[in-house]
Amino acid sequence: MGNPQALIVISSDKEEDEQQVMAQGNEEVKEDVESLEEPSDWLPDGWIMEIYHNDDGTFNKYYISPVSGCTFTTQSDVMKHLFSATDERILKAKETAEKNQFMRTHDWLPKGWQLEIRAGGKNMDKMYKFFLDPQAGVRLQSKEDILANVELNPDELLKGWVKEVAFRRTEKGLKKHLVN
């Protein structure tokens, strides 16, 4: 019996002169080369199909969701993702986040100051509030510290200047006065 030796040759898009032998003889080729070049009919609009050529002559296909950025390698994984409605939930979450941005500030907080909440502690189970003045580069932790900072560093003074503070002894103890 004579076995004709079938030769399958694939040429690279970049270098048409170079040709690589994919399979010889009775070896089976897993995927048709022409089907690799065209996007699949089942793939939804907007999805990205990337094909990578390995050194051993095999190809890897990756399907990328435009909404979530998730990457899949098989059609069944893509279908599971589509039927789970993950992309719709991500879109709804993005729309809700855009509408419900945190715009509320404290009435007593000076203009331009920001509230930062950070997790801390050994297990990151504690929450800490910081009040930031981005212009002065100051980070304070309490309302009293902020009001004292604003009181001593009014906007009309040059940067680095502070108002003079006088302390007077009274019957009730020391009293702080700003000197104009």
C-alpha positions in Angstrom: 0.0 0.0 0.0 1.3 3.3 -0.9 0.6 6.2 1.5 0.8 9.5 -0.3 2.6 12.0 1.9 0.4 15.0 2.2 2.2 18.2 2.9 0.4 21.2 4.5 2.2 24.5 4.3 1.2 27.7 6.0 2.7 31.0 5.1 3.0 33.8 7.6 1.2 37.1 6.9 4.4 39.1 7.6 6.8 37.1 5.7 5.2 35.5 2.6 8.5 34.0 1.5 9.0 31.9 4.6 6.8 28.8 4.8 6.4 26.5 7.7 5.5 22.8 7.5 2.5 22.1 9.7 1.8 18.4 9.2 3.2 15.6 7.0 1.8 12.3 6.1 -1.2 11.0 7.9 -1.0 13.5 10.8 -4.2 15.3 11.6 -4.3 19.0 11.6 -6.4 20.2 14.6 -7.8 23.3 13.0 -8.2 24.4 9.5 -5.8 27.3 8.7 -8.4 29.2 6.8 -10.8 29.2 9.7 -8.2 30.8 11.9 -7.9 33.8 9.6 -11.6 34.7 9.7 -13.5 35.6 12.9 -16.0 33.0 14.0 -19.7 33.5 13.1 -20.8 32.8 16.6 -18.5 35.5 18.2 -20.6 38.6 19.1 -19.9 42.0 17.6 -17.2 43.9 19.3 -15.5 40.8 20.7 -11.8 40.5 19.8 -10.3 37.3 18.6 -6.5 37.0 18.9 -4.5 34.2 17.4 -0.9 33.5 18.5 1.5 31.1 16.6 3.6 29.0 18.9 7.1 27.8 18.2 6.0 24.2 17.9 3.7 25.1 15.1 0.4 25.2 17.0 -2.0 28.1 17.3 -3.7 29.5 20.3 -7.0 31.4 20.0 -8.1 34.0 22.6 -11.5 35.6 22.7 -11.6 39.0 24.6 -14.8 40.7 25.9 -14.8 44.4 25.0 -16.8 45.3 28.2 -15.1 43.3 31.0 -11.8 42.6 29.3 -12.0 38.9 30.3 -10.1 36.5 28.1 -11.3 33.1 27.1 -9.8 30.2 25.2 -12.8 28.1 24.2 -16.2 28.8 22.6 -17.9 27.1 25.6 -16.3 29.5 28.0 -17.4 32.5 25.9 -20.9 31.1 25.8 -21.0 30.6 29.6 -19.8 34.2 30.0 -22.4 35.5 27.6 -25.3 33.6 29.2 -24.3 34.6 32.7 -25.0 38.2 31.7 -21.7 39.3 33.4 -21.2 42.1 30.8 -24.6 43.5 31.4 -24.0 43.6 35.2 -20.7 45.4 34.6 -22.3 48.0 32.3 -25.1 48.6 34.9 -22.5 48.9 37.7 -20.5 51.5 35.6 -23.6 53.5 34.8 -24.7 53.5 38.5 -21.2 54.5 39.6 -21.2 57.4 37.2 -24.6 58.6 38.4 -24.0 58.1 42.2 -20.6 59.7 42.6 -19.8 60.8 46.1 -20.4 64.6 46.0 -21.3 65.3 49.6 -18.8 67.2 51.8 -18.9 68.4 55.3 -20.2 71.9 55.7 -17.3 72.8 58.1 -14.6 71.4 55.7 -12.7 74.3 54.0 -12.9 74.7 50.3 -10.5 72.5 48.4 -10.0 70.0 51.3 -10.6 66.4 50.7 -11.7 63.5 52.9 -9.7 60.3 52.6 -10.7 57.0 54.3 -8.0 54.4 54.6 -8.0 50.8 55.9 -5.3 50.0 58.4 -4.4 47.8 61.3 -2.9 44.4 61.4 -5.6 42.8 59.3 -6.7 46.0 57.5 -9.9 45.8 59.6 -9.8 49.4 60.9 -10.8 52.5 59.0 -9.0 55.8 59.4 -10.2 59.2 58.3 -7.8 61.8 57.0 -8.5 65.3 55.8 -6.2 66.5 53.1 -5.3 70.0 51.9 -3.7 69.3 48.5 -2.4 72.9 48.1 -0.5 72.9 51.4 0.3 69.2 51.5 -1.2 68.9 54.9 -2.9 65.7 56.2 -4.9 66.1 59.5 -7.0 63.6 61.4 -9.6 65.7 63.3 -12.0 68.6 62.9 -10.3 70.5 65.6 -6.9 70.2 63.9 -8.4 71.5 60.6 -10.1 74.4 62.2 -6.9 75.4 64.1 -4.9 75.1 60.9 -7.4 77.3 58.9 -7.5 79.7 61.8 -3.7 80.0 61.9 -3.2 79.9 58.2 -5.8 82.1 56.5 -5.9 82.4 52.8 -5.0 86.0 52.6 -1.5 85.5 54.1 1.4 84.4 52.0 2.3 80.7 52.0 4.2 79.8 55.1 3.1 82.8 57.1 1.0 82.4 60.2 -1.0 84.8 62.3 0.4 85.7 65.7 -1.2 84.0 68.6 -1.3 85.5 72.1 -2.1 83.5 75.2 -3.6 85.2 78.2 -4.0 83.8 81.7 -7.6 84.1 83.0 -9.4 82.8 86.0 -10.5 79.8 84.0 -7.0 79.0 82.6 -5.2 80.0 79.4 -7.1 81.7 76.6 -5.8 81.9 73.0 -6.3 85.2 71.1 -5.3 85.9 67.5 -3.4 89.2 67.1 -4.5 91.3 64.1 
